[in-house]
Amino acid sequence: MFCYGFNAVRLYFYSKKADKPELKPKIAVSERDILVKFKDDKKSESTKENVKNKLGLSKMKSKKKLDKSGVEIIEIDNAADVHEVSKELQRDPNVEYAQPNY
């Protein structure tokens, strides 16, 4: 009898957990913006041009440069995959880091 009661209580609490949906944070990724930190700002234009040509992008331009950090926000065309462009930028030795703008 004790086992039956114990199992009934366990099932009750497990069923209550199952009723609650899991809340997972949704992270929005900008489809067109990439954050890039260049090691040498003088070579940033040639780096962008090389990646643009290699991936066949119609648009890759600087939207804004953050003064204190030196991070540049680069806008790419709609047809491009922001993750693919970020990875290609990371392969360049002049790029400290590149990532989608979350």
URBELNOR-V953065 format. One record per pair of residues at least 6 apart in sequence whose ideal C-beta (glycine too) atoms are under 6 Angstrom apart, sorted by the first residue. I is the first residue (numbers start at 1). J is the second residue. D is the distance in whole Angstrom. If there is no record, write none. Layout:
i=I j=J d=D
i=I j=J d=D
This chain:
i=27 j=102 d=6
i=29 j=100 d=5
i=29 j=102 d=6
i=30 j=101 d=4
i=31 j=82 d=6
i=32 j=75 d=5
i=32 j=76 d=6
i=33 j=73 d=6
i=33 j=75 d=6
i=33 j=101 d=4
i=34 j=74 d=5
i=34 j=86 d=5
i=34 j=98 d=6
i=35 j=71 d=5
i=35 j=99 d=5
i=35 j=101 d=5
i=36 j=72 d=5
i=36 j=74 d=6
i=36 j=89 d=6
i=36 j=98 d=5
i=37 j=71 d=5
i=37 j=96 d=4
i=37 j=97 d=5
i=38 j=44 d=4
i=38 j=94 d=6
i=39 j=94 d=5
i=39 j=96 d=5
i=40 j=94 d=6
i=43 j=94 d=5
i=47 j=92 d=5
i=47 j=94 d=5
i=48 j=60 d=5
i=51 j=88 d=5
i=51 j=89 d=6
i=52 j=60 d=4
i=57 j=76 d=6
i=57 j=77 d=6
i=57 j=80 d=5
i=58 j=77 d=5
i=59 j=77 d=4
i=60 j=76 d=5
i=61 j=75 d=6
i=62 j=72 d=5
i=62 j=74 d=6
i=63 j=73 d=5
i=63 j=75 d=5
i=64 j=73 d=5
i=65 j=72 d=5
i=76 j=85 d=5
i=82 j=100 d=5
i=86 j=98 d=5
i=86 j=99 d=6
i=86 j=100 d=6
i=89 j=95 d=5
i=89 j=98 d=4
i=90 j=98 d=5
